[in-house]
Amino acid sequence: MKALYCLLIFVTISHLSFAQVRQLSPDQNPGKGTIEEFDWLVGYWVGTGLGGDCEEVWMPAIDGQMIGTFRFWENGKLVFSEFMNLVSEGESISMKLKHFGKDLKGWEEKNEWNTFQLIEMGDQKAFLNGMTIERKGDLLIFQVNISNQGETQIETFTYTKKSL
């Protein structure tokens, strides 16, 4: 009975975490927000995701843009990095990002990037199209829809704020 109870709790928690990543419907307008509402992201963050180690650095906003970098490594070996840019778009915000291999070759074409449009802002929480970012004290959690060979799954990145 205890095993069944634990399984039920796990399934419930898993379901709730999957429900935390939202998608914009084709007829839905992006949510309203400002770059300043993302100031809780600023800092150096270290954690895990994708089965390895990760870190992100977010710099304060300047001129309606907030720049971040990400790197991922396994067993002490750099696998890939990202350049991220939160940008003002009218009354809304989008995160645009590009991936780079260890050799700095871009995964996306020169004039292409992945875009996550704002759906809704909360208190130290942002729902973007396919991504949720939430800060809880010195903990930062990213949940991202990742597609692999036509299947979508949610990957969770959990970070702790550190000093540089």
URZIZI-V725718 format. One record per residue. N is the residue number from 1. PSI is psi in whole degrees, 0 to 359 (* if undefined). OMEGA is omega in whole degrees, -180 to 180 (none if undefined). D_FIRST is the distance of its C-alpha to the first C-alpha in whole Angstrom. Layout:
# URZIZI-V725718
n;psi;omega;d_first
N;PSI;OMEGA;D_FIRST
N;PSI;OMEGA;D_FIRST
This chain:
# URZIZI-V725718
n;psi;omega;d_first
1;319;180;0
2;321;179;4
3;318;178;5
4;318;178;5
5;315;179;6
6;319;178;9
7;317;179;10
8;317;178;11
9;316;180;12
10;313;180;14
11;318;179;15
12;313;179;17
13;317;178;18
14;316;179;20
15;317;179;21
16;321;-180;23
17;325;177;24
18;324;-179;26
19;347;-178;27
20;345;178;29
21;120;-176;32
22;162;177;34
23;141;172;37
24;133;174;40
25;158;-176;41
26;330;-179;44
27;6;-177;46
28;134;175;44
29;149;175;47
30;154;179;46
31;163;179;45
32;143;179;47
33;167;179;47
34;159;177;49
35;321;-179;49
36;333;179;49
37;351;178;46
38;11;-176;45
39;341;178;46
40;350;177;43
41;337;-174;42
42;130;176;45
43;184;180;45
44;124;-173;44
45;133;-178;40
46;137;180;38
47;211;-176;35
48;160;176;33
49;157;180;32
50;21;179;33
51;13;180;31
52;201;-179;34
53;146;-176;36
54;160;168;38
55;151;177;40
56;148;173;42
57;126;177;45
58;128;180;46
59;156;178;50
60;153;-179;51
61;143;172;52
62;132;175;56
63;42;176;58
64;18;179;55
65;145;178;53
66;120;-173;50
67;139;176;50
68;156;175;47
69;154;-179;46
70;143;169;43
71;148;-177;43
72;134;177;40
73;154;175;40
74;135;177;38
75;39;178;39
76;8;-178;42
77;125;177;44
78;132;179;44
79;307;178;43
80;169;176;44
81;168;178;45
82;150;170;45
83;124;-176;48
84;147;-180;47
85;114;171;49
86;123;-175;48
87;145;174;51
88;134;176;52
89;91;-175;53
90;237;179;54
91;10;-177;52
92;182;-179;49
93;145;171;48
94;149;170;47
95;126;177;45
96;135;-180;47
97;153;176;46
98;144;178;48
99;148;177;46
100;136;175;48
101;174;179;48
102;328;-179;48
103;7;-178;52
104;13;173;52
105;129;180;53
106;141;176;51
107;324;179;48
108;158;175;50
109;162;-174;53
110;315;-177;56
111;24;179;56
112;154;177;52
113;166;173;49
114;136;-178;45
115;133;177;45
116;105;-179;43
117;145;178;44
118;135;172;43
119;310;-177;41
120;142;174;40
121;141;173;41
122;191;177;38
123;106;-177;39
124;37;177;38
125;136;179;37
126;129;173;38
127;117;175;37
128;165;-180;39
129;99;180;39
130;6;-178;36
131;140;173;36
132;134;178;34
133;130;180;36
134;136;175;34
135;134;175;35
136;94;-176;33
137;237;178;36
138;18;178;36
139;133;178;34
140;129;-177;35
141;124;173;32
142;130;171;34
143;125;-172;32
144;134;170;34
145;123;178;34
146;127;179;35
147;135;178;36
148;112;-180;36
149;47;176;38
150;353;178;37
151;135;179;33
152;135;174;33
153;161;178;30
154;125;176;29
155;134;180;30
156;130;175;29
157;125;-178;32
158;123;-176;31
159;155;171;34
160;140;180;36
161;133;-179;39
162;163;173;42
163;148;176;45
164;*;none;48
